[in-house]
């Protein structure tokens, strides 16, 4: 999502690519989302949407995205459930996801 003509104080901590190694041979991970996720993301403020859109994406690292940007969810009925951990304006945002058999992240 591009915002033209507006500047925001950094509401999130952008992770420079040098903090994590992305191999030039690494495959891109697919990311899909549910209708519930789409509805929820539309309810976010513009600043929150920018933070979600510009955080380190699962497309780069897939399940190798390190803590504190991603972590496992304990006691989930889905054994592989994880969460993206985003902070904007002092407010934590958590996005739950899991990888399916096609190696696609489902938000």
C-alpha positions as CSV (number, residue, x, y, z in Angstrom):
1,X,0.0,0.0,0.0
2,X,1.6,3.2,-1.1
3,X,0.9,6.5,0.6
4,X,1.6,9.6,-1.4
5,X,2.3,13.0,0.3
6,X,2.3,11.8,3.9
7,X,5.2,11.1,6.2
8,X,4.9,9.1,9.3
9,X,7.3,8.8,12.2
10,X,8.5,5.2,12.2
11,X,5.6,3.4,13.9
12,X,7.4,0.1,13.7
13,X,11.0,-1.1,13.6
14,X,11.9,-1.9,10.0
15,X,14.4,-4.8,9.9
16,X,17.3,-4.0,7.6
17,X,18.0,-6.9,5.3
18,X,21.5,-7.2,6.7
19,X,20.0,-8.4,10.0
20,X,18.9,-11.6,8.4
21,X,20.5,-13.6,5.6
22,X,18.4,-14.2,2.5
23,X,20.2,-16.5,0.1
24,X,20.1,-15.6,-3.5
25,X,19.1,-19.2,-4.1
26,X,16.2,-19.1,-1.6
27,X,12.8,-19.8,-2.9
28,X,10.0,-17.2,-2.5
29,X,7.3,-18.3,-0.1
30,X,3.7,-17.9,-1.1
31,X,1.4,-16.1,1.3
32,X,-2.4,-16.3,1.1
33,X,-5.0,-14.9,3.5
34,X,-8.5,-15.7,4.5
35,X,-11.6,-13.5,4.1
36,X,-11.5,-12.9,7.8
37,X,-8.0,-11.5,7.6
38,X,-9.0,-9.3,4.7
39,X,-11.9,-7.8,6.7
40,X,-9.7,-7.3,9.7
41,X,-6.9,-5.6,7.8
42,X,-9.4,-3.2,6.2
43,X,-10.5,-2.2,9.7
44,X,-6.9,-1.1,10.6
45,X,-5.9,2.6,10.5
46,X,-3.8,3.7,7.6
47,X,-0.7,3.8,9.9
48,X,-1.3,0.2,11.1
49,X,-1.9,-1.0,7.5
50,X,1.5,0.5,6.5
51,X,3.2,-1.2,9.4
52,X,1.6,-4.6,8.5
53,X,2.5,-4.1,4.8
54,X,6.1,-3.1,5.4
55,X,7.1,-5.5,8.2
56,X,9.5,-8.3,7.3
57,X,7.4,-10.5,5.1
58,X,7.0,-14.2,5.2
59,X,7.7,-14.1,1.4
60,X,11.4,-13.6,2.2
61,X,12.1,-16.1,5.0
62,X,9.1,-18.3,5.3
63,X,9.2,-20.3,8.5
64,X,12.7,-19.2,9.2
65,X,11.6,-15.7,10.2
66,X,13.3,-15.3,13.6
67,X,12.0,-14.1,17.0
68,X,11.0,-11.4,17.8
69,X,9.3,-10.9,14.4
70,X,7.7,-14.3,14.6
71,X,7.1,-16.9,17.3
72,X,5.3,-20.2,17.9
73,X,1.9,-20.2,19.5
74,X,1.6,-22.6,22.5
75,X,-1.5,-24.7,23.1
76,X,-2.9,-24.1,19.7
77,X,-5.1,-26.9,18.3
78,X,-3.1,-26.5,15.1
79,X,0.4,-27.8,15.9
80,X,2.2,-25.5,13.5
81,X,0.5,-22.2,14.4
82,X,2.8,-19.2,14.5
83,X,2.3,-15.4,14.9
84,X,3.8,-12.4,13.2
85,X,4.7,-9.8,15.8
86,X,4.3,-6.2,14.7
87,X,4.4,-3.1,16.9
88,X,3.0,0.2,15.7
89,X,2.5,3.4,17.8
90,X,3.2,1.4,20.9
91,X,0.4,-1.1,20.1
92,X,1.2,-4.7,19.4
93,X,-0.4,-6.3,16.4
94,X,-0.4,-10.1,16.1
95,X,-1.2,-12.0,12.9
96,X,-1.6,-15.7,13.2
97,X,-0.4,-17.9,10.4
98,X,0.5,-21.5,9.5
99,X,2.2,-23.1,6.5
100,X,0.1,-25.7,4.7
101,X,1.3,-28.8,2.7
102,X,1.9,-26.6,-0.4
103,X,4.5,-24.6,1.7
104,X,2.2,-21.6,1.6
105,X,1.6,-19.3,4.6
106,X,-2.1,-18.8,5.4
107,X,-2.9,-15.7,7.4
